[in-house]
Amino acid sequence: MNNKHFNQSEEIKHNEKYKDALFRYLCNEEQEASKLYQAITGKYIPPENIELENLDSLVISDWYNDVSFKTKDNHVIILCEQQSTKCSNMTLRCLVYYTNLIRKLYEENRDGFKDKLYRSTILKVPKPEFYILYIGKEKIKCEELFTEHNAGYENINGFTNDIFLQIRVKNIDIHYNKLTETQKRASHTLAGYSYIIQQYDIHEKELKNSISDDNVRKNKAMLMAIEDCRNVGYLLDYLDRKEFKVMLEKEYTMADYIASLKEDMKKQAENIRKQALEEGMEEGIKEGIKEGIKEGIKEGKKEGIKEGIKEGKKEVARSLKMAGIPTAIIMESTGLSEIEIEDL
């Protein structure tokens, strides 16, 4: 197998949390968020109507979710979390994510949110939709419901008959063999994500008997999974990126993600600057040529008139000379020199 795209002389330390990092990296663009939403719900939101939430501003210590976005009319907010292990507190975590987003609306005072919160009119907030994209080994329910009853309060008098808080989270199995062809078509990136994880698990299991060192085995399994993706055409826009390799080597933290965004913006700005400079120079050359032609025509006209007048004088002098008029008189009449007249 030819892994020419990665330098195998450099030891790659396998990142155990690569699934979370990879999912977050692949899906945090409006276009990909739109496709992901269509794949898991069957509903379409145009990319131009999607506003991704700025992840660094959503962090409370290490509390952040994988993909958050809302419609620009603030009607719906979608929170997606990739899970490779079962978590009994997922509904509660989703509540934390959502309240954090509401707090962000308050702090930024979007559309006067802070002021409206204290008025008598009901303030409409984005309707939350919670999705867990599950790719673990344990079985999970298709839907989870959280109330304060299943949060440890069921034996406290006064709480058993009343529900003051309820959260519904939908679990979606995204194992590659569980994705429908419709889902794969809707989000080629989601299909690629599921495929690389499937292939990694297959190769890691195959290599267990032949390679005892965990890090070496997992590293090789990942390289083989990457080549599998390349061969079938998944994630081709990502496989050779520097940050993709970084995610395999170490935990791809929020700081890494923000740094990669800043680096991308810096590159974009530099490309725009270069393009503007090139276009400016090209335009300058065009304008210069245009102005040069104008000036040339102008100067040409001047020189042409001068030359025409001179030729006219010569014709007059030639006629006078043929008529036997003295050279001195011809010189005085035409302004030509004696030598010029003799040469006629």
C-alpha positions as CSV (number, residue, x, y, z in Angstrom):
1,M,0.0,0.0,0.0
2,N,1.3,3.4,-1.0
3,N,0.8,6.0,1.8
4,K,2.7,8.7,-0.1
5,H,0.5,11.4,1.2
6,F,1.8,11.0,4.8
7,N,5.4,10.8,5.9
8,Q,5.6,7.5,7.7
9,S,9.1,8.3,9.0
10,E,7.4,10.7,11.4
11,E,5.7,8.8,14.2
12,I,2.0,9.7,14.4
13,K,0.6,9.4,17.9
14,H,-2.9,8.2,17.5
15,N,-5.6,10.6,18.9
16,E,-8.2,8.5,20.8
17,K,-10.7,11.4,20.5
18,Y,-10.3,11.8,16.7
19,K,-14.0,11.0,16.1
20,D,-15.1,14.1,17.9
21,A,-12.4,16.3,16.4
22,L,-13.0,15.1,12.9
23,F,-16.8,15.5,13.0
24,R,-16.5,19.0,14.4
25,Y,-13.9,19.9,11.7
26,L,-15.8,18.5,8.8
27,C,-19.3,19.9,9.6
28,N,-18.6,23.4,10.6
29,E,-19.3,25.1,7.3
30,E,-22.8,26.4,6.2
31,Q,-22.8,24.2,3.2
32,E,-21.9,21.1,5.1
33,A,-24.3,21.9,8.0
34,S,-27.1,22.2,5.5
35,K,-26.3,18.8,4.0
36,L,-25.9,17.2,7.4
37,Y,-29.3,18.5,8.5
38,Q,-31.0,17.2,5.4
39,A,-29.3,13.8,5.8
40,I,-30.5,13.3,9.4
41,T,-34.0,14.9,9.1
42,G,-35.0,14.9,5.5
43,K,-35.6,18.6,5.7
44,Y,-33.7,21.2,3.7
45,I,-32.4,24.6,5.0
46,P,-30.6,26.6,2.3
47,P,-26.9,27.3,3.3
48,E,-27.5,31.0,2.9
49,N,-30.2,30.8,5.6
50,I,-27.8,29.2,8.1
51,E,-25.8,31.0,10.7
52,L,-23.2,28.9,12.4
53,E,-22.6,29.6,16.1
54,N,-19.1,30.8,17.0
55,L,-17.9,27.9,19.0
56,D,-15.2,29.7,21.0
57,S,-17.9,32.0,22.5
58,L,-20.0,29.0,23.5
59,V,-17.4,27.5,25.8
60,I,-18.1,27.3,29.5
61,S,-14.8,25.7,30.7
62,D,-14.9,22.5,28.5
63,W,-18.7,22.7,27.8
64,Y,-19.2,22.9,24.1
65,N,-21.0,20.9,21.5
66,D,-19.9,19.7,18.1
67,V,-22.1,21.6,15.6
68,S,-24.5,24.4,16.4
69,F,-26.4,26.6,13.9
70,K,-29.6,28.5,13.6
71,T,-31.7,29.9,10.9
72,K,-31.1,33.6,10.3
73,D,-34.7,34.4,11.2
74,N,-33.9,32.9,14.7
75,H,-36.8,30.5,14.2
76,V,-34.9,27.2,14.8
77,I,-31.6,26.3,16.4
78,I,-30.0,23.0,15.8
79,L,-27.5,21.3,18.1
80,C,-25.7,18.2,16.9
81,E,-23.4,16.1,19.0
82,Q,-21.4,13.1,17.7
83,Q,-21.2,10.3,20.3
84,S,-18.9,7.2,20.1
85,T,-19.9,6.1,23.6
86,K,-23.2,6.0,25.3
87,C,-23.8,8.9,27.7
88,S,-26.8,8.8,30.2
89,N,-26.6,12.6,30.7
90,M,-26.8,13.6,27.0
91,T,-30.2,15.3,27.4
92,L,-28.9,17.4,30.4
93,R,-25.8,18.3,28.3
94,C,-28.0,19.5,25.5
95,L,-29.8,21.7,28.0
96,V,-26.5,23.2,29.0
97,Y,-25.6,23.9,25.4
98,Y,-29.0,25.5,24.7
99,T,-29.0,27.7,27.8
100,N,-25.5,28.8,26.9
101,L,-26.7,29.9,23.5
102,I,-29.6,31.8,25.0
103,R,-27.1,33.5,27.4
104,K,-25.1,34.5,24.3
105,L,-28.2,36.1,22.8
106,Y,-28.7,38.0,26.1
107,E,-25.1,39.1,26.4
108,E,-24.9,40.3,22.8
109,N,-28.3,41.9,23.1
110,R,-29.2,40.8,19.6
111,D,-32.3,42.6,18.3
112,G,-32.8,44.1,21.8
113,F,-33.0,40.7,23.4
114,K,-31.9,41.9,26.8
115,D,-34.5,44.6,27.0
116,K,-37.3,42.5,25.6
117,L,-36.7,39.8,28.2
118,Y,-38.2,42.0,30.9
119,R,-41.2,43.2,29.0
120,S,-44.8,41.8,29.2
121,T,-44.7,40.6,25.6
122,I,-43.6,37.0,25.1
123,L,-40.1,36.8,23.7
124,K,-39.7,34.2,21.0
125,V,-36.5,32.3,21.3
126,P,-35.1,29.9,18.7
127,K,-36.8,26.5,18.9
128,P,-34.2,23.9,19.8
129,E,-33.7,20.7,18.0
130,F,-31.3,18.2,19.6
131,Y,-29.7,15.4,17.7
132,I,-27.2,12.8,18.9
133,L,-25.3,11.2,16.0
134,Y,-24.3,7.9,17.4
135,I,-21.4,5.8,16.1
136,G,-20.6,3.7,19.2
137,K,-20.9,0.0,20.0
138,E,-23.7,-0.1,22.6
139,K,-27.3,-0.1,21.6
140,I,-29.2,3.1,22.2
141,K,-32.9,4.2,22.0
142,C,-34.1,6.2,19.0
143,E,-35.2,9.0,21.3
144,E,-34.4,10.1,24.8
145,L,-36.6,12.1,27.1
146,F,-35.3,14.1,30.1
147,T,-37.4,15.4,32.9
148,E,-36.4,16.3,36.4
149,H,-37.9,13.0,37.4
150,N,-35.1,11.0,35.9
151,A,-32.5,13.4,37.3
152,G,-32.5,11.9,40.8
153,Y,-35.6,13.7,42.2
154,E,-38.1,11.0,41.8
155,N,-38.3,10.2,45.5
156,I,-38.7,13.8,46.6
157,N,-42.3,14.7,47.6
158,G,-44.0,17.2,45.4
159,F,-42.0,16.4,42.2
160,T,-43.5,13.1,41.2
161,N,-46.7,14.4,39.8
162,D,-45.5,17.6,38.1
163,I,-43.2,18.1,35.2
164,F,-41.5,21.5,35.1
165,L,-38.8,20.7,32.6
166,Q,-38.8,18.3,29.7
167,I,-36.2,17.9,26.9
168,R,-36.4,15.5,24.0
169,V,-33.2,14.4,22.2
170,K,-33.2,12.3,19.0
171,N,-30.6,9.6,18.6
172,I,-29.5,8.8,15.0
173,D,-27.3,5.8,14.2
174,I,-24.7,7.0,11.7
175,H,-22.7,3.8,11.3
176,Y,-21.9,3.5,7.6
177,N,-23.9,0.3,7.1
178,K,-26.9,2.0,8.8
179,L,-26.9,5.1,6.6
180,T,-29.4,4.9,3.7
181,E,-28.4,5.7,0.1
182,T,-30.6,8.9,0.4
183,Q,-28.6,10.0,3.5
184,K,-25.3,9.3,1.8
185,R,-26.3,11.3,-1.2
186,A,-27.6,14.2,1.0
187,S,-24.3,14.5,2.8
188,H,-21.2,12.9,1.1
189,T,-19.2,14.3,4.0
190,L,-21.2,12.4,6.7
191,A,-20.9,9.3,4.6
192,G,-17.1,9.8,4.3
193,Y,-16.9,10.4,8.1
194,S,-18.8,7.2,8.8
195,Y,-16.8,5.3,6.2
196,I,-13.3,6.3,7.6
197,I,-14.4,5.2,11.1
198,Q,-15.7,1.9,9.8
199,Q,-12.5,1.2,7.9
200,Y,-10.3,2.2,10.8
201,D,-12.1,-0.3,13.1
202,I,-11.8,-3.0,10.5
203,H,-8.1,-2.5,9.9
204,E,-7.3,-2.1,13.6
205,K,-9.0,-5.4,14.3
206,E,-7.2,-7.1,11.4
207,L,-3.8,-5.9,12.7
208,K,-4.3,-6.9,16.3
209,N,-2.4,-10.2,16.0
210,S,0.4,-8.9,13.9
211,I,1.2,-5.5,15.7
212,S,1.3,-5.5,19.5
213,D,2.2,-1.9,20.0
214,D,-1.1,0.0,20.3
215,N,0.2,3.3,18.9
216,V,1.9,1.7,15.8
217,R,-1.2,-0.5,15.1
218,K,-3.7,2.3,15.4
219,N,-1.5,4.6,13.3
220,K,-1.2,2.0,10.5
221,A,-5.0,1.3,10.7
222,M,-5.7,5.0,10.3
223,L,-3.3,5.3,7.3
224,M,-5.0,2.3,5.7
225,A,-8.5,3.8,6.3
226,I,-7.4,7.1,4.8
227,E,-6.2,5.3,1.6
228,D,-9.6,3.4,1.5
229,C,-11.4,6.8,1.6
230,R,-9.1,8.0,-1.2
231,N,-9.8,5.0,-3.3
232,V,-13.6,5.2,-3.1
233,G,-13.7,9.0,-3.3
234,Y,-14.6,10.1,0.2
235,L,-13.2,13.2,2.0
236,L,-10.9,14.0,-0.9
237,D,-11.0,17.7,-0.2
238,Y,-9.7,17.1,3.4
239,L,-7.3,14.1,3.4
240,D,-4.2,16.1,2.5
241,R,-4.8,19.1,4.7
242,K,-2.4,19.8,7.5
243,E,-5.0,20.1,10.2
244,F,-6.5,16.7,9.2
245,K,-3.2,15.1,10.1
246,V,-3.0,17.1,13.3
247,M,-6.3,15.7,14.4
248,L,-4.9,12.2,14.1
249,E,-1.8,13.0,16.1
250,K,-3.4,14.8,19.1
251,E,-6.6,16.0,20.5
252,Y,-7.9,18.7,18.2
253,T,-8.9,21.3,20.8
254,M,-11.1,24.4,20.5
255,A,-7.9,26.5,20.4
256,D,-6.6,24.4,17.5
257,Y,-9.9,24.9,15.6
258,I,-9.9,28.7,16.2
259,A,-6.3,28.8,15.1
260,S,-7.1,27.0,11.9
261,L,-9.9,29.4,11.2
262,K,-7.6,32.4,11.7
263,E,-5.0,30.8,9.5
264,D,-7.6,30.2,6.7
265,M,-8.8,33.8,7.0
266,K,-5.2,35.1,6.9
267,K,-4.5,33.0,3.7
268,Q,-7.8,34.3,2.2
269,A,-6.8,37.9,3.0
270,E,-3.4,37.4,1.5
271,N,-4.8,35.8,-1.7
272,I,-7.3,38.7,-2.0
273,R,-4.5,41.2,-1.6
274,K,-2.3,39.5,-4.2
275,Q,-5.3,39.2,-6.6
276,A,-6.1,42.9,-6.1
277,L,-2.5,43.9,-6.7
278,E,-2.3,41.8,-9.9
279,E,-5.6,43.2,-11.1
280,G,-4.5,46.7,-10.2
281,M,-1.2,46.3,-12.1
282,E,-3.0,44.8,-15.1
283,E,-5.5,47.6,-15.0
284,G,-2.7,50.1,-14.7
285,I,-0.9,48.7,-17.7
286,K,-4.2,48.8,-19.7
287,E,-4.8,52.4,-18.7
288,G,-1.1,53.2,-19.4
289,I,-1.4,51.8,-22.9
290,K,-4.7,53.6,-23.5
291,E,-3.2,56.9,-22.3
292,G,-0.1,56.2,-24.3
293,I,-2.1,55.7,-27.5
294,K,-4.1,58.9,-26.8
295,E,-0.9,60.8,-26.2
296,G,0.7,59.2,-29.3
297,I,-2.2,60.2,-31.5
298,K,-2.1,63.7,-30.0
299,E,1.7,64.0,-30.6
300,G,1.3,62.4,-34.0
301,K,-1.2,65.0,-35.0
302,K,1.1,67.7,-33.9
303,E,4.1,66.2,-35.7
304,G,2.0,65.6,-38.8
305,I,0.8,69.2,-38.9
306,K,4.4,70.3,-38.5
307,E,5.6,68.0,-41.2
308,G,2.8,69.0,-43.5
309,I,3.6,72.7,-43.1
310,K,7.2,72.0,-43.8
311,E,6.4,70.0,-46.9
312,G,4.1,72.9,-48.0
313,K,6.9,75.4,-47.6
314,K,9.2,73.2,-49.6
315,E,6.7,73.0,-52.5
316,V,6.4,76.8,-52.5
317,A,10.2,77.1,-52.4
318,R,10.5,74.6,-55.3
319,S,8.1,76.6,-57.4
320,L,9.8,79.9,-56.6
321,K,13.2,78.4,-57.4
322,M,12.0,77.1,-60.8
323,A,10.7,80.6,-61.5
324,G,14.2,82.0,-61.0
325,I,13.5,83.9,-57.8
326,P,16.7,84.6,-55.8
327,T,17.5,82.3,-52.9
328,A,17.6,85.1,-50.4
329,I,14.0,86.0,-51.2
330,I,12.9,82.4,-51.1
331,M,14.6,82.0,-47.7
332,E,12.8,85.1,-46.4
333,S,9.4,83.9,-47.8
334,T,9.4,80.3,-46.6
335,G,11.7,80.3,-43.6
336,L,13.8,77.5,-45.1
337,S,17.6,77.5,-44.9
338,E,19.9,78.0,-47.9
339,I,21.0,74.3,-47.7
340,E,17.3,73.1,-47.7
341,I,16.5,75.2,-50.7
342,E,19.6,74.0,-52.6
343,D,18.6,70.4,-52.0
344,L,15.2,70.9,-53.7
